[in-house]
Amino acid sequence: MTVHNLYIFDRNGTCLHYSEWNRKKQAGISKEEEYKLMYGMLFSIRSFVSKMSPLDLKDGFMSFQTSRYKLHYYETPTGIKLVMNTDLGVPNCRDTLQQIYSTLYVEYIVKNPLCVLGESLQSDLFNSKLDSFIRALPFFNIRAA
């Protein structure tokens, strides 16, 4: 099992942060185009799920999977969206994404007066803490890639 990558978007669709660990295949497009495609796909899936659900969903869209990977999604009340792509063997990562938001993003970005909210995250401390956090996850395995 492994983690491939992580995106953090603001409420307007701007990619604030991107990290990758075990991503073998690149998209073949610029990172900016990839971010726009990912955000557009998330927007469409969320809209589809909310319109097609027979029940009033409390959490809404949380994940989807293909034959090759699983996408995990968490949206905060403030509109920050965290997206993690993993292999198929990884269980639901909603708690993990919530933990990344509350213990890393809030602590090292929101509470940091030097970080400007809404702009690309330029904190080396955040980056190193995030990398350590991901590598310490029980389902992170560098050899699984």
VMD Tcl script that draws the C-alpha trace (Angstrom):
set ca {
  {0.00 0.00 0.00}
  {1.22 3.50 -0.65}
  {0.43 7.19 -1.06}
  {0.97 8.67 -4.52}
  {0.30 12.39 -4.06}
  {-1.57 15.10 -2.17}
  {-3.23 18.30 -3.38}
  {-4.50 21.16 -1.23}
  {-6.91 23.60 -2.93}
  {-8.51 26.77 -1.62}
  {-12.21 27.50 -2.05}
  {-11.58 29.20 -5.40}
  {-9.77 26.23 -6.95}
  {-6.24 27.53 -6.55}
  {-3.77 24.77 -5.76}
  {-2.04 25.90 -2.59}
  {0.16 22.84 -2.21}
  {1.16 19.72 -4.10}
  {3.38 16.87 -2.92}
  {4.12 13.51 -4.42}
  {5.79 10.42 -3.04}
  {5.25 7.31 -5.12}
  {3.91 8.60 -8.40}
  {5.30 6.59 -11.29}
  {3.40 8.10 -14.23}
  {3.30 11.83 -14.91}
  {0.31 13.47 -16.57}
  {2.22 14.79 -19.58}
  {0.85 18.30 -19.03}
  {2.03 21.26 -16.97}
  {1.39 21.18 -13.24}
  {-0.95 24.18 -13.57}
  {-3.06 22.33 -16.15}
  {-3.08 19.22 -13.94}
  {-4.30 21.29 -10.97}
  {-7.12 22.78 -13.06}
  {-8.15 19.33 -14.33}
  {-8.14 17.87 -10.82}
  {-10.17 20.73 -9.38}
  {-12.62 20.63 -12.28}
  {-13.09 16.90 -11.83}
  {-13.69 17.35 -8.09}
  {-16.19 20.13 -8.73}
  {-18.08 17.95 -11.23}
  {-18.09 14.84 -9.04}
  {-19.28 16.79 -5.98}
  {-22.07 18.35 -8.03}
  {-23.07 14.99 -9.50}
  {-23.09 13.26 -6.11}
  {-25.19 15.97 -4.48}
  {-27.75 15.98 -7.31}
  {-28.05 12.21 -7.75}
  {-28.10 11.09 -4.13}
  {-31.48 9.74 -3.00}
  {-30.68 10.86 0.54}
  {-29.53 14.13 2.03}
  {-25.84 13.36 2.44}
  {-24.16 14.69 5.55}
  {-20.62 14.21 4.24}
  {-21.21 14.11 0.49}
  {-18.40 12.96 -1.74}
  {-15.53 11.30 0.13}
  {-13.69 9.06 -2.36}
  {-13.73 7.19 -5.62}
  {-11.55 4.54 -7.14}
  {-10.46 3.33 -10.54}
  {-8.80 0.05 -11.42}
  {-5.41 1.64 -10.56}
  {-5.81 4.12 -7.73}
  {-8.14 5.52 -5.09}
  {-8.84 9.24 -4.62}
  {-9.67 10.40 -1.08}
  {-11.34 13.78 -0.55}
  {-11.92 16.02 2.45}
  {-13.39 19.52 2.45}
  {-13.19 21.79 5.47}
  {-15.97 24.18 6.54}
  {-13.78 27.04 5.23}
  {-13.60 25.50 1.75}
  {-10.08 24.08 1.87}
  {-10.03 20.83 -0.13}
  {-7.51 18.06 0.49}
  {-7.13 15.32 -2.11}
  {-4.93 12.25 -1.62}
  {-4.35 9.60 -4.26}
  {-3.34 6.16 -2.97}
  {-3.25 2.63 -4.22}
  {-6.36 0.48 -3.95}
  {-5.42 -1.26 -0.71}
  {-5.55 1.90 1.40}
  {-8.69 2.22 3.57}
  {-10.76 5.42 3.82}
  {-8.42 8.37 4.52}
  {-10.98 10.92 5.67}
  {-9.56 10.96 9.21}
  {-6.01 11.20 7.85}
  {-6.91 14.20 5.66}
  {-8.76 15.81 8.56}
  {-5.66 15.32 10.70}
  {-3.41 16.88 8.02}
  {-5.71 19.88 7.99}
  {-6.07 20.33 11.75}
  {-2.58 19.44 12.96}
  {-0.42 20.59 10.05}
  {-2.25 23.14 7.89}
  {-3.85 25.03 10.76}
  {-0.77 24.88 12.99}
  {1.92 25.71 10.43}
  {0.01 27.82 7.88}
  {-3.09 29.43 9.40}
  {-1.38 30.30 12.70}
  {1.81 31.49 10.97}
  {1.72 35.28 10.49}
  {4.30 35.01 7.70}
  {2.05 32.79 5.56}
  {-0.46 34.63 3.39}
  {-3.72 32.69 3.18}
  {-4.87 32.05 -0.37}
  {-1.35 31.98 -1.77}
  {0.86 29.01 -2.54}
  {2.21 27.47 0.66}
  {5.89 28.39 0.97}
  {6.58 26.99 4.44}
  {9.54 24.61 4.64}
  {8.41 23.61 8.13}
  {4.95 22.66 6.81}
  {6.51 20.72 3.94}
  {8.85 18.74 6.19}
  {6.15 18.03 8.80}
  {3.76 16.88 6.05}
  {6.39 14.62 4.51}
  {7.18 13.08 7.91}
  {3.47 12.63 8.65}
  {2.79 10.87 5.33}
  {5.85 8.63 5.63}
  {4.76 7.60 9.14}
  {1.30 6.46 8.01}
  {0.76 2.71 8.46}
  {-0.16 2.32 4.79}
  {2.80 4.27 3.40}
  {5.31 1.93 1.82}
  {7.96 3.29 -0.53}
  {8.56 -0.16 -2.06}
  {4.92 -0.57 -3.06}
  {5.26 1.98 -5.83}
}
mol new
graphics top color blue
foreach p $ca { graphics top sphere $p radius 0.5 }
foreach p [lrange $ca 0 end-1] q [lrange $ca 1 end] { graphics top cylinder $p $q radius 0.2 }
display resetview
